[in-house]
Amino acid sequence: MSTLGGVDFSKLLRAGDGAWWSQAGAEPEPLVNVLLDQAADIGPLRAFCGLTWNKRLAGGIPDGLSVVSYGGLGQLRSLSKVGLLDVVPCHYSSIPRMFERGQLPNDLGIVQVSPPGADGKVTLGIGVDYAADAIPHTRRLVAEINAQMPETVGSLRLPLSAFEAVIETDRPLREAVAREPDAADRRIAEHVASLIEDGDTIQVGVGTLPNAVLAAMSGHRDLGVHSGMITDGILDLIEQGVITGARKEIDPGVVITGAALGSRVGCYERLSDFPIEFRPASYSHAPAVLSGLPSLVSINSAIEVDLLGQVGSELSAGVHIGAIGGQVDFSRAASLTGARSIIALRSEVRGRSTIVSALRSGVVSTARVDIDAVVTEHGIALVSGCTVAERARRLLAIASPAHRDQLEREFSGLDVSA
């Protein structure tokens, strides 16, 4: 291990090799930018990353570098628009096995870590998720030790000797920015909250609507959390005594997550104040683990839902702007062995209905059988146990009024016997 002011990736990668790096707030951007600067001189390289806010990737990628991901999240959608993103459609729970099998780039892993603790070891901080599963199957590691990355518990502690090279930084972590919820968001959130029982264990995403949903749960009691990611809203509910995990069937009293995506003051600086454990995707998303949570309620968003109840969460106008991610992992578990799976979305986006007669993308992200309820600002469509025709009628009832007549005409021409 050597401590360097910079890293010469030509000594760590050869032409034809592949690298991966941590995502979201844990993305080691200074090191990624050095790799982008050097990639063309090294030769053909393949890189894997998840959610990225790095604007360097919005303007294209160096010659000889190909980027693969599980979806088009953040700046990756810009690469998708110009045909420079390769997407591997997959459940998030399958990513660990793909690293194990060498199906994803694993010659070099680039991570952002917390400063060494009293034992001289570092943690993956707010970005454990797929990184912790990839590390055992990665030939070499490089790290950014960020003085502002919080030390977290529940996963790997790595000695500095695990890294071929490190750089030291002291920079703010990237924060998840979302607009303030409007009236439609708040109505959706109220509907979702009405479906949650005291003592349920919730999984919820990140963004404006999930923030509104969490705020609407302030009157609940003894909620638990087992989720791929947590935000400011989760910590607020812990502080209010709403989230206690007292009734969780596994990991009682503890919030289980793989990543934190929030603000510095509202989330990152408060993590050590609460019983939160960061686990790898092989635990947080594992079917065997999720099936041990009969109280599980999954709350996910979508781009569109068709009148059969099929969910599209990946593509819009041929561009990858989302991902399957953990939606199916959690929705299927919540529907089959848990309490309830919910899809929440606005009924209209930029004048277009999100309730459609047939998925515009043509790609089904989550099957109709894995969804119990669809929620818009116009109400709740409980579809579990309904016939094809009845679920279509219920979905029509929560569509935007401006589009219902057209949807009804299209519905009348559908073959609903399937």
N, C-alpha and C positions, 0 to 999 in steps of 0.2 A: 504494500500500500504506500502510495506517495501522495503528499498534499501539494497540489499544484495551483498556480494562479489561473491556469487554463488547462484544457485537456486536448491532447493530440489524438483524435479518434483514428487516425491512420495506423496507430500502433495497437489499436484494439479491434479494428474491423478490417476485413479483407473484402475485395470485390466478391459479390454474391452472398455476403452475410446479411443477417437481419437483426434489427434492434427493436426494443419496445421501451416505452416510458410511461410513467404514472400519469394519471389524468386529473382534470379539473383543478381544484385548489392545490393539489399535490403535484401538479406538473412541474418538473424541473426546467423551467423555461430557459434560464441562462445556458444550461448544458444543451438543451434541444437546439437553441439558436446556433451554438458552436457547431453542432453536428450538421445543421442545415448549411452553414458556411463551408464546411469541409467535405460534404457528401459528394459533390461532383468530382473532386480529385481522388476520392477513394475508389470509385467505380460503382457498378450497379449495387444498390442497397434496397432492402425492403424494411419498412418500419410499421409497427403497430402502435396505435394509441386509441384512447377512448375520447371522452369529452375534452375538448381543448378550446381555450379562449385565446390562444397564441395567434396574434394577428399576422405573424410571419407566414402562417399556413393559409391565410385568406388570399394572399397574392400569388399563390402558386407554389410549386416545389422545385428544388434543383433538378437538373438533368440527371437521370440515372437513379433517382430516388422514387420508389413507389410506396404509397401509403395505403395500408389496409386497416379496417376498423370493423366493429360490430354494428356501426350505424353512422349517420351523418349528423353528429351532435356538435353544437357550437360552430367553430370556424370550419369544421369538416364539410359542412353543407356547401361552402363556397367551392371546395375542391370537387364535390359531387356535381355541381352545376357545370363545371368545365371538363367533366369526364376524367378527373385525376384521383378519384377515390375508389378503391376496391372494397366492397362490403361483403363480409362473411355473415350471412343471415344465421343467427344462432340464439338460443336461450343463454342468458347470462350464466346460468349454472353449468353450461358446457365449456366455458372459456378455460377453466382450470385444466380440463382433460385435453383440450387442444394444445395448450402449452406443453403438457406432459408428453403428448404424442409428436411434438415438433411440427404441428400444423400451423403454428404462429411463429413469427420471428423470435428466436431466443438465443442468438449468439451474444448479445449484449443487452443488459437491462439498465435503464437510467432512472434513478429515483431521487425524490426529495425526502430528506429525513430530518428528525429532530436532533438537537445537539446531544452529545453523549451524556448519559446519566451517571449516577454514582458508580455504576458497575462498568462504566466505559463503553456501554452499548447504546446504539441509536434505535429509534422506532420509525415506522413508516408514517407516523403522525395521522393526519386526516385522510390519508389515501391508502388504506390497506387493501381493500377489494381485490382486483385481479393481480395486483403487484405481489402480494404475499404468496399467491399460488404459482406465479411465474418464476419467482426467485429460485426455488429448488431445481428448476429445469433450465436455468440460464447459465451459460458458460462463464460470463464475466459481468461484473457490476461496477457502475460508476455512480457517485452520489453527490448531490448538492446538500450540504449541511446548512440549513437555514436557521438562524438564531430565533426566528419568529415562528417556527413550526412547533406546535405543542407536542409534548410527549404523550402518547396514548397507551392504553393497556388492552390486552386481549389477544395480541398477535406477536409476530416476530420481534425479537430484540437482536440486533446484529452488531458484532464487533467491527471496529474500523478495518480490521484485517480482511473483512469480506469484500472490500472494494479495491479495485485496481487503481482508482484515483478518486479524489474528492476535491470539491471546491467549497469554500465557506462564503456564505452570503448573510445578509441581514436585511431582508426585504419583506414587505407585507404580502400575505397570502392573497391570492385572487379571491374576490368575493362574488357570490351569486347575486346578480342584480335582477330584480323583478319590479314591475310596475305595481302601484297600489291597486288592490281589488276594487272593482266598480260594483254597481248594484247587481248586475247579472252574476258576477262571481260570487257575491254574498248570498244571493238566492240559491245558487247551486250548492254552496257550502252548507246552507241551512238544511237543504234536502238530504245531503250526504250525512250530516250529523244526526239526522233523525233516524238513520239506518244503523247507527252505532249504539251498541248496548254497553252499559257500565261493565267493566271487566274484560271487554274485548281487547285483543292484541292487534294493533294496526300496522299496516305498511302503507306508506304514502310517498309521493315523489317530491320534486322540487319545482318551484315556480309560483306564479301569482295565484292560480287556483288552489294548489295544495296549501299555500299559506293561508288562504281564506278558509279552507276546510279545517285546518288546525285551530284557527281562531274561533271557529264556530263550535268547537268541542269543549269550550271552557266550563260548561256546566256538567260535564261527565265526571265519573269517578273510577279510580283504579284501572285506568287504561294501561295496556302494555305496548311496547314497541319492539318489533322485529322487522327491520327494513334495510334495504340496500344503502340508503343514505338518510341522514338527518339534517335538519335545518334549525334556524333560530326558533321557529314555532314549536318544535319538539322540546327544546330547552325551556321555553316559556311555560309550557304545560307541566313540565316536571317541577318547575319552581312554584307553580300554582297548586301543586298537589293533585293535579288531574291524572298525570302519568305517574304511577307508582310501581306497576308491574307486579302488584301483589297477587294477582290471580293467574299469572302466566303459568302455563303447564310446564314449560322448560325455561331455564334461565330466569327464575322469578326475581323480581326486584331490580333487574338489570335491563338497560336498553341495549339491544344488539344491532349493530350497523356495520357497514363496510367502509363508509366514507361520510365526511361532513361537508356540506355545501351551503355556506351561509355567509354571515358578515363577521368581521373581526371582533367587534364588541359583543354582538348578540349571540355569537356561536363559538368561534375559535378560542377566545379568551376564557370561556366559561366551561369548557369541556371537562376540566379536572374537578369541577365543583359537583359533578353528578355521577351516578353509577352507570357509566357508559363503557361498553367494551366494543372495540373494533375488531371484527373477525374477517377472515378471507372469504371470497365468494364461495369457496367450497363448503363453507358452513352457512353463511348468511342466506344463500340461495338454494341450498341442497334440498331436493325433494324429501329425503329421509328425515331431515330436520324439520322442515315446514309441516310435514304430516303429523308431527308431535304437538302441533298447536291447534287444537279444536276451536279455539277462540279467535283464530286469525281472520281478519277482514282486510282485503286488499283494496286499495283506492288508487286507481290509475287514470291517466288521461289518454286521449286519442286524437287523431286527425279527423277521422270519420268513422261512423258506424252505419252499416246498411240495415235494411228492413228485415233481414234474416237474423240480425244480431251479431254479424261478423264485424271485427274491429280492425281498422287500418291505422297503424301508428308509425309507419316508416317513410312512406313516399308521398310527395305532393308534386304534381306536374312532372313526374319522372325524376325528381331530385330527392335524394335521401336527406330528409331533415329531422328524422327521428331514428328510433331503433326498437327492435323487439325488447332488448334489454332484459330486465327481470319481470316484465309484465306477465308473461305466460307462467313463469315459475311461481309467482305469487297468486295470480288469478286462478290457476288450476288447483293449487293447494287450498286456497280459500274456498273455492267452490266444491271441491271433492271431499276434503277432510276437515275444512275449517268452517267458519261461520257464514261468510258471504264475500263474493267478489263484485266490485263496483267499478264501472267506467263512468267518469264524470267529464263533461265537455260542454262548451258553449254551443247553443243550437245553430249559431251562424257566425262565420268568420269572413270578414271583408265581403259581405253581401252574399256569400255562398252557404248553403245549408250543409251542416256537418252530419245530419241524418240524411242518408242517400238511399236511393232504390238499389244501387249496386256500387260497390267500392270503386271510386274513380281510379285508384292506383292499380286495381286488379290484384293486389297482394293482401292476403289475410294474415294479419299479425297474430291475432288471438281468435281462436275458434269460438263460434256461437255457444258451444256447450260449456265453455269455461267462464261464462258471464252470468251473474245472477240479477244484476240491476244496471240500468243505464240512466244517468241523471243529467238533465239540462236545467236551465233556469225556469223551464216551463213545467217541471215536475219529475216524477220518478216512474220509470218503466220497469216493473218487476217482471222479468222474462223467464226465470227459472220455472220449469214445470209447465210452461205454456206451449201450445201447438205453434207451428210455424205461422199460421194465419193470425193467431191471437197475439203473438209477440210483435208481429208487424203492425197490428192495430195499436198496440201500446206504444210502440216507438213513434208512430205517426202522431200520437197525442202529445208527445213532448218535443216535436220538431218545431221550428220557428213558424208562427202562423203565416208569415209571408210566403212560405214554401209548401205548406200542407196540401193545398189544392193540386199542385203539380205532382207532389209525391203520391197523393191518392190516385191520380190518373196513372202514374207509372206503376203503382202497386196493383192496380186492377189488371194490368197487362202482364204481371209476373206469374210465373208458375210456382205457386207456394206449396206444391205437393212434396217438394224435396225435403 
